[in-house]
């Protein structure tokens, strides 16, 4: 299975190497927006949580 992963990684690297910087930025932006959309209904357990009623973060 590692060989298959290695082949996939090499193919991905080849695709990105040939891609222009503008295209990479566009793709990255679209992937970020997709990730944000997919996680919008999930609870936020990160450092930048909204404050609690008492005014303190957990």
Secondary structure, DSSP 8 states (H G I E B T S, - for coil): -HHHHHHHHHHHHHHHHHS-HHHHHHHHHHHHHHHHHHTTTS---STT----TTS---
